[in-house]
Structure formats: structure tokens, C-alpha cells
Amino acid sequence: MLKTSAKKSLLLCLLLIAAMLLLMGANAPIQPTDRFFVNDYANIIDAATEDEIFNIGVELYEKTKAQVVVLTVPTMNGEDLETYSFNIAEGWGIGEAKADTGVLVLLDMETRKFRIEVGYGLEGALPDITTGRIQDNYMLPYFKEGDFSKGFLEGYKVIVGEIYNELGME
């Protein structure tokens, strides 16, 4: 039998371990859904739009091996947008690894910031000036009206179109 002081020490150690596990779980990276091309953790995209984005994403991947992934999050827990989007894109393995043909379209609802993170293999199709134009002309006007579904769908279609154009496919 353990003495009372030993029991208290053991209990304290177990509580500390449990607290550390909870904290690690709170900061654990978000994981992709089973519908990899659309991950709406902020619940702002309607089901029909999710289906359409998913279908467009699957077709793009089947034809080119490029992947465009949408992610909405309620919060990035204080992490800056660029670091968060890069870590998700790398951690999820978006796009063909060797060719780096992935694109992440991310919106953080807490800060209302969004970003298009482009893999090096698609920077010819989607340089910063093009992604900025897509955000400004095809996404932001709808986001300002609260129509996130339409903004994501329109932006997604333009991004995919730019990839097809770069590859001479449409």
C-alpha cells in the first residue's frame, strides 16, 4: 500500500499528465475531412456548394493530379494567416508532392482573413497578382454580403480554370 503522501504525489502527477494531454489536444492541428477538397469547419458553406466544389476538385485531381482544397475555420487560435495556411498545406500534403501542385483556400472566421496558398508547382498559373485578383473580384464581394458559399464557389472555379489554362487543358 502507498502512503498518503505517495498517493498525493501520484495523483498530482496523473493530473499534470492529463492537463498536458488536454492542452496538446486543444492545439492539435485540424485534420482534413473525408471530402478532402472542402473542409468547412466554420459551417458557412451550404451543402449544395460543398458538393459542387468537391466534384470540381475530384475532376481536377483525376485530370491533372493538382488539388485545390477549401478550408474554413472558426479560429486560428492566434496563429498568423501565412504560417497557419502553409502548415496546413504541407501537413495535409495538398497536391502532388514532387510537383508541389496544391492550392489551399483558407478563411478564418474570427479575423475574417482569407488566403490562397499556392504550391511552387502552380505559381506560374497562380502568381500573387492573380490570386489577389481572384480574391478581390470573385470572392470578397460575396463574402462582404455574407454569401460565403457563392464566394468560395466562384473563386474555386476561377482557380481551377487558371490551372487548366496553365496546363493547356481548357
C-alpha atoms as an extended CHARMM CRD file, in Angstrom:
* protein
*
       170  EXT
         1         1  MET       CA              0.0000000000        0.0000000000        0.0000000000  PROA      1               0.0000000000
         2         2  LEU       CA              1.1010000000        3.5150000000       -0.7760000000  PROA      2               0.0000000000
         3         3  LYS       CA              1.4140000000        6.0800000000        1.9920000000  PROA      3               0.0000000000
         4         4  THR       CA             -0.8550000000        9.1270000000        1.8420000000  PROA      4               0.0000000000
         5         5  SER       CA              1.9770000000       11.4040000000        0.6500000000  PROA      5               0.0000000000
         6         6  ALA       CA              2.8650000000        8.9480000000       -2.1350000000  PROA      6               0.0000000000
         7         7  LYS       CA             -0.8080000000        8.7550000000       -3.1690000000  PROA      7               0.0000000000
         8         8  LYS       CA             -0.9860000000       12.5420000000       -3.3280000000  PROA      8               0.0000000000
         9         9  SER       CA              2.1900000000       12.7150000000       -5.4190000000  PROA      9               0.0000000000
        10        10  LEU       CA              0.9000000000       10.0490000000       -7.7970000000  PROA      10              0.0000000000
        11        11  LEU       CA             -2.4530000000       11.8280000000       -8.1100000000  PROA      11              0.0000000000
        12        12  LEU       CA             -0.7020000000       15.1430000000       -8.7880000000  PROA      12              0.0000000000
        13        13  CYS       CA              1.4570000000       13.5400000000      -11.4980000000  PROA      13              0.0000000000
        14        14  LEU       CA             -1.6120000000       11.9910000000      -13.1390000000  PROA      14              0.0000000000
        15        15  LEU       CA             -3.4290000000       15.3320000000      -13.0770000000  PROA      15              0.0000000000
        16        16  LEU       CA             -0.4480000000       17.0890000000      -14.6510000000  PROA      16              0.0000000000
        17        17  ILE       CA             -0.2360000000       14.4640000000      -17.3920000000  PROA      17              0.0000000000
        18        18  ALA       CA             -3.9770000000       14.7850000000      -18.0620000000  PROA      18              0.0000000000
        19        19  ALA       CA             -3.7140000000       18.5820000000      -18.2290000000  PROA      19              0.0000000000
        20        20  MET       CA             -0.7900000000       18.3710000000      -20.6720000000  PROA      20              0.0000000000
        21        21  LEU       CA             -2.7140000000       15.9560000000      -22.8850000000  PROA      21              0.0000000000
        22        22  LEU       CA             -5.7330000000       18.2690000000      -22.8960000000  PROA      22              0.0000000000
        23        23  LEU       CA             -3.5890000000       21.2620000000      -23.8300000000  PROA      23              0.0000000000
        24        24  MET       CA             -1.8770000000       19.3300000000      -26.6000000000  PROA      24              0.0000000000
        25        25  GLY       CA             -5.2710000000       18.2500000000      -27.9100000000  PROA      25              0.0000000000
        26        26  ALA       CA             -6.5290000000       21.8340000000      -27.8960000000  PROA      26              0.0000000000
        27        27  ASN       CA             -3.6430000000       22.8770000000      -30.1190000000  PROA      27              0.0000000000
        28        28  ALA       CA             -3.6540000000       19.7540000000      -32.2670000000  PROA      28              0.0000000000
        29        29  PRO       CA             -3.6940000000       20.5670000000      -35.9600000000  PROA      29              0.0000000000
        30        30  ILE       CA             -7.0270000000       20.3620000000      -37.6940000000  PROA      30              0.0000000000
        31        31  GLN       CA             -7.4380000000       17.2940000000      -39.9110000000  PROA      31              0.0000000000
        32        32  PRO       CA             -8.9730000000       17.1010000000      -43.3920000000  PROA      32              0.0000000000
        33        33  THR       CA            -12.4760000000       15.7270000000      -43.7270000000  PROA      33              0.0000000000
        34        34  ASP       CA            -13.2750000000       12.6510000000      -45.7930000000  PROA      34              0.0000000000
        35        35  ARG       CA            -14.2770000000       15.0850000000      -48.5730000000  PROA      35              0.0000000000
        36        36  PHE       CA            -10.7210000000       16.4150000000      -48.7870000000  PROA      36              0.0000000000
        37        37  PHE       CA            -11.4550000000       19.2010000000      -51.2850000000  PROA      37              0.0000000000
        38        38  VAL       CA            -13.8890000000       21.0300000000      -48.9920000000  PROA      38              0.0000000000
        39        39  ASN       CA            -13.4070000000       21.3020000000      -45.2240000000  PROA      39              0.0000000000
        40        40  ASP       CA            -15.9720000000       23.6720000000      -43.7550000000  PROA      40              0.0000000000
        41        41  TYR       CA            -15.1780000000       23.6880000000      -40.0470000000  PROA      41              0.0000000000
        42        42  ALA       CA            -16.8220000000       27.1200000000      -39.6620000000  PROA      42              0.0000000000
        43        43  ASN       CA            -20.0990000000       25.7740000000      -41.1370000000  PROA      43              0.0000000000
        44        44  ILE       CA            -20.5900000000       28.6360000000      -43.5840000000  PROA      44              0.0000000000
        45        45  ILE       CA            -20.8330000000       26.7850000000      -46.9150000000  PROA      45              0.0000000000
        46        46  ASP       CA            -24.1560000000       25.2160000000      -47.8910000000  PROA      46              0.0000000000
        47        47  ALA       CA            -24.3490000000       21.5120000000      -48.7610000000  PROA      47              0.0000000000
        48        48  ALA       CA            -25.0410000000       22.0210000000      -52.4800000000  PROA      48              0.0000000000
        49        49  THR       CA            -21.9750000000       24.2540000000      -52.8320000000  PROA      49              0.0000000000
        50        50  GLU       CA            -19.8440000000       21.7740000000      -50.8890000000  PROA      50              0.0000000000
        51        51  ASP       CA            -20.9530000000       19.0660000000      -53.3140000000  PROA      51              0.0000000000
        52        52  GLU       CA            -20.1310000000       21.2190000000      -56.3300000000  PROA      52              0.0000000000
        53        53  ILE       CA            -16.6930000000       22.1920000000      -55.0160000000  PROA      53              0.0000000000
        54        54  PHE       CA            -15.9780000000       18.5500000000      -54.1580000000  PROA      54              0.0000000000
        55        55  ASN       CA            -16.9590000000       17.3540000000      -57.6400000000  PROA      55              0.0000000000
        56        56  ILE       CA            -14.8700000000       20.0320000000      -59.3670000000  PROA      56              0.0000000000
        57        57  GLY       CA            -11.9220000000       19.1630000000      -57.1150000000  PROA      57              0.0000000000
        58        58  VAL       CA            -12.1600000000       15.4490000000      -57.8300000000  PROA      58              0.0000000000
        59        59  GLU       CA            -12.3000000000       16.0750000000      -61.5880000000  PROA      59              0.0000000000
        60        60  LEU       CA             -9.2790000000       18.4080000000      -61.4500000000  PROA      60              0.0000000000
        61        61  TYR       CA             -7.3030000000       15.8500000000      -59.4770000000  PROA      61              0.0000000000
        62        62  GLU       CA             -8.2150000000       12.9910000000      -61.8060000000  PROA      62              0.0000000000
        63        63  LYS       CA             -7.1540000000       15.0010000000      -64.8650000000  PROA      63              0.0000000000
        64        64  THR       CA             -4.0560000000       16.7500000000      -63.5240000000  PROA      64              0.0000000000
        65        65  LYS       CA             -3.0840000000       15.4320000000      -60.0460000000  PROA      65              0.0000000000
        66        66  ALA       CA             -3.3610000000       19.0600000000      -58.8490000000  PROA      66              0.0000000000
        67        67  GLN       CA             -5.5150000000       19.6600000000      -55.7770000000  PROA      67              0.0000000000
        68        68  VAL       CA             -7.4070000000       22.7590000000      -54.6830000000  PROA      68              0.0000000000
        69        69  VAL       CA             -8.6580000000       22.4880000000      -51.1080000000  PROA      69              0.0000000000
        70        70  VAL       CA            -11.0860000000       24.8300000000      -49.3120000000  PROA      70              0.0000000000
        71        71  LEU       CA            -10.7760000000       25.2100000000      -45.5490000000  PROA      71              0.0000000000
        72        72  THR       CA            -12.8640000000       27.3820000000      -43.2460000000  PROA      72              0.0000000000
        73        73  VAL       CA            -12.0190000000       27.5600000000      -39.5540000000  PROA      73              0.0000000000
        74        74  PRO       CA            -13.7780000000       29.3330000000      -36.7090000000  PROA      74              0.0000000000
        75        75  THR       CA            -10.3710000000       30.4320000000      -35.3580000000  PROA      75              0.0000000000
        76        76  MET       CA             -6.6530000000       30.0150000000      -35.9580000000  PROA      76              0.0000000000
        77        77  ASN       CA             -6.0700000000       30.3900000000      -32.2030000000  PROA      77              0.0000000000
        78        78  GLY       CA             -3.9330000000       33.4940000000      -32.6590000000  PROA      78              0.0000000000
        79        79  GLU       CA             -1.6000000000       31.9990000000      -35.2750000000  PROA      79              0.0000000000
        80        80  ASP       CA             -0.7920000000       34.2550000000      -38.2110000000  PROA      80              0.0000000000
        81        81  LEU       CA             -2.5400000000       33.5310000000      -41.5110000000  PROA      81              0.0000000000
        82        82  GLU       CA              0.5610000000       32.7870000000      -43.6020000000  PROA      82              0.0000000000
        83        83  THR       CA              2.0610000000       30.3310000000      -41.1210000000  PROA      83              0.0000000000
        84        84  TYR       CA             -1.2600000000       28.6080000000      -40.4970000000  PROA      84              0.0000000000
        85        85  SER       CA             -2.0600000000       28.1760000000      -44.1930000000  PROA      85              0.0000000000
        86        86  PHE       CA              1.4490000000       26.9550000000      -45.0340000000  PROA      86              0.0000000000
        87        87  ASN       CA              1.4100000000       24.4390000000      -42.1890000000  PROA      87              0.0000000000
        88        88  ILE       CA             -1.9960000000       23.0890000000      -43.2510000000  PROA      88              0.0000000000
        89        89  ALA       CA             -0.9760000000       22.8190000000      -46.9150000000  PROA      89              0.0000000000
        90        90  GLU       CA              2.2320000000       20.9970000000      -46.0200000000  PROA      90              0.0000000000
        91        91  GLY       CA              0.7350000000       18.9060000000      -43.2280000000  PROA      91              0.0000000000
        92        92  TRP       CA             -2.1810000000       17.7070000000      -45.3360000000  PROA      92              0.0000000000
        93        93  GLY       CA              0.0130000000       17.0210000000      -48.3510000000  PROA      93              0.0000000000
        94        94  ILE       CA             -2.1530000000       19.0570000000      -50.7040000000  PROA      94              0.0000000000
        95        95  GLY       CA             -1.2430000000       18.4120000000      -54.3420000000  PROA      95              0.0000000000
        96        96  GLU       CA              1.2490000000       16.0580000000      -55.8840000000  PROA      96              0.0000000000
        97        97  ALA       CA              4.2470000000       16.1480000000      -53.5510000000  PROA      97              0.0000000000
        98        98  LYS       CA              7.0450000000       16.0240000000      -56.1140000000  PROA      98              0.0000000000
        99        99  ALA       CA              5.4630000000       18.6450000000      -58.3910000000  PROA      99              0.0000000000
       100       100  ASP       CA              4.0320000000       20.6880000000      -55.4370000000  PROA      100             0.0000000000
       101       101  THR       CA              0.7110000000       21.2140000000      -57.2170000000  PROA      101             0.0000000000
       102       102  GLY       CA             -1.5240000000       22.0840000000      -54.3110000000  PROA      102             0.0000000000
       103       103  VAL       CA             -3.6230000000       25.1250000000      -53.5010000000  PROA      103             0.0000000000
       104       104  LEU       CA             -5.2700000000       25.8950000000      -50.1600000000  PROA      104             0.0000000000
       105       105  VAL       CA             -8.0830000000       28.4410000000      -49.9860000000  PROA      105             0.0000000000
       106       106  LEU       CA             -8.4150000000       29.3490000000      -46.3040000000  PROA      106             0.0000000000
       107       107  LEU       CA            -10.8150000000       31.5970000000      -44.4020000000  PROA      107             0.0000000000
       108       108  ASP       CA            -10.5230000000       32.2920000000      -40.6750000000  PROA      108             0.0000000000
       109       109  MET       CA            -13.9020000000       33.4780000000      -39.4100000000  PROA      109             0.0000000000
       110       110  GLU       CA            -12.5390000000       35.0190000000      -36.2260000000  PROA      110             0.0000000000
       111       111  THR       CA            -10.3110000000       37.5240000000      -38.0200000000  PROA      111             0.0000000000
       112       112  ARG       CA            -12.2320000000       37.4450000000      -41.3430000000  PROA      112             0.0000000000
       113       113  LYS       CA             -8.8920000000       36.9920000000      -43.1000000000  PROA      113             0.0000000000
       114       114  PHE       CA             -8.5160000000       34.6940000000      -46.0590000000  PROA      114             0.0000000000
       115       115  ARG       CA             -5.6500000000       33.4980000000      -48.1780000000  PROA      115             0.0000000000
       116       116  ILE       CA             -4.8890000000       31.4480000000      -51.2500000000  PROA      116             0.0000000000
       117       117  GLU       CA             -1.7460000000       29.3930000000      -50.5020000000  PROA      117             0.0000000000
       118       118  VAL       CA             -0.1860000000       28.1570000000      -53.7440000000  PROA      118             0.0000000000
       119       119  GLY       CA              2.3730000000       25.3610000000      -54.0870000000  PROA      119             0.0000000000
       120       120  TYR       CA              5.5160000000       26.1490000000      -56.0700000000  PROA      120             0.0000000000
       121       121  GLY       CA              4.4220000000       23.9210000000      -58.9340000000  PROA      121             0.0000000000
       122       122  LEU       CA              1.4190000000       26.1650000000      -59.6250000000  PROA      122             0.0000000000
       123       123  GLU       CA              2.9730000000       29.5840000000      -59.1200000000  PROA      123             0.0000000000
       124       124  GLY       CA              3.1040000000       30.0490000000      -62.8960000000  PROA      124             0.0000000000
       125       125  ALA       CA             -0.6630000000       29.6310000000      -63.0990000000  PROA      125             0.0000000000
       126       126  LEU       CA             -1.4160000000       31.4160000000      -59.8400000000  PROA      126             0.0000000000
       127       127  PRO       CA              1.1180000000       34.1570000000      -59.0340000000  PROA      127             0.0000000000
       128       128  ASP       CA              0.2840000000       36.5680000000      -56.2200000000  PROA      128             0.0000000000
       129       129  ILE       CA             -1.2280000000       39.1160000000      -58.6060000000  PROA      129             0.0000000000
       130       130  THR       CA             -3.6670000000       36.5040000000      -59.9370000000  PROA      130             0.0000000000
       131       131  THR       CA             -4.6610000000       35.1670000000      -56.5190000000  PROA      131             0.0000000000
       132       132  GLY       CA             -5.1790000000       38.7540000000      -55.3370000000  PROA      132             0.0000000000
       133       133  ARG       CA             -7.4350000000       39.4290000000      -58.3300000000  PROA      133             0.0000000000
       134       134  ILE       CA             -9.4010000000       36.2350000000      -57.6420000000  PROA      134             0.0000000000
       135       135  GLN       CA             -9.8910000000       37.2330000000      -54.0170000000  PROA      135             0.0000000000
       136       136  ASP       CA            -10.8480000000       40.8220000000      -54.8330000000  PROA      136             0.0000000000
       137       137  ASN       CA            -13.1090000000       40.1630000000      -57.8230000000  PROA      137             0.0000000000
       138       138  TYR       CA            -14.6270000000       36.7330000000      -57.2710000000  PROA      138             0.0000000000
       139       139  MET       CA            -14.6640000000       36.1000000000      -53.5310000000  PROA      139             0.0000000000
       140       140  LEU       CA            -14.6160000000       39.2710000000      -51.4580000000  PROA      140             0.0000000000
       141       141  PRO       CA            -17.7580000000       40.8440000000      -52.9610000000  PROA      141             0.0000000000
       142       142  TYR       CA            -19.7870000000       37.7900000000      -51.8970000000  PROA      142             0.0000000000
       143       143  PHE       CA            -18.0430000000       37.4740000000      -48.5400000000  PROA      143             0.0000000000
       144       144  LYS       CA            -18.9740000000       41.1120000000      -47.7710000000  PROA      144             0.0000000000
       145       145  GLU       CA            -22.6240000000       40.1930000000      -48.3990000000  PROA      145             0.0000000000
       146       146  GLY       CA            -22.3070000000       37.1580000000      -46.1120000000  PROA      146             0.0000000000
       147       147  ASP       CA            -22.6390000000       34.7410000000      -49.0460000000  PROA      147             0.0000000000
       148       148  PHE       CA            -19.6160000000       32.5870000000      -48.3270000000  PROA      148             0.0000000000
       149       149  SER       CA            -20.9300000000       29.7110000000      -50.4260000000  PROA      149             0.0000000000
       150       150  LYS       CA            -21.0680000000       31.8100000000      -53.5870000000  PROA      150             0.0000000000
       151       151  GLY       CA            -17.7090000000       33.4560000000      -52.8590000000  PROA      151             0.0000000000
       152       152  PHE       CA            -15.9370000000       30.1410000000      -52.3880000000  PROA      152             0.0000000000
       153       153  LEU       CA            -17.5740000000       28.5590000000      -55.4130000000  PROA      153             0.0000000000
       154       154  GLU       CA            -16.7810000000       31.4570000000      -57.7490000000  PROA      154             0.0000000000
       155       155  GLY       CA            -13.2050000000       31.7170000000      -56.5030000000  PROA      155             0.0000000000
       156       156  TYR       CA            -12.7390000000       27.9520000000      -56.7110000000  PROA      156             0.0000000000
       157       157  LYS       CA            -13.9320000000       27.8160000000      -60.3080000000  PROA      157             0.0000000000
       158       158  VAL       CA            -11.5350000000       30.5900000000      -61.3480000000  PROA      158             0.0000000000
       159       159  ILE       CA             -8.5850000000       28.9500000000      -59.5560000000  PROA      159             0.0000000000
       160       160  VAL       CA             -9.3130000000       25.6170000000      -61.2420000000  PROA      160             0.0000000000
       161       161  GLY       CA             -9.7300000000       27.3820000000      -64.6020000000  PROA      161             0.0000000000
       162       162  GLU       CA             -6.3210000000       29.0290000000      -64.2120000000  PROA      162             0.0000000000
       163       163  ILE       CA             -4.7340000000       25.6380000000      -63.5120000000  PROA      163             0.0000000000
       164       164  TYR       CA             -6.3610000000       24.0930000000      -66.5770000000  PROA      164             0.0000000000
       165       165  ASN       CA             -5.2280000000       27.0700000000      -68.6870000000  PROA      165             0.0000000000
       166       166  GLU       CA             -1.6490000000       26.7310000000      -67.4400000000  PROA      166             0.0000000000
       167       167  LEU       CA             -1.6560000000       23.0480000000      -68.3380000000  PROA      167             0.0000000000
       168       168  GLY       CA             -3.2800000000       23.7070000000      -71.7260000000  PROA      168             0.0000000000
       169       169  MET       CA             -6.3580000000       21.6740000000      -70.8730000000  PROA      169             0.0000000000
       170       170  GLU       CA             -9.2460000000       24.1190000000      -71.2520000000  PROA      170             0.0000000000
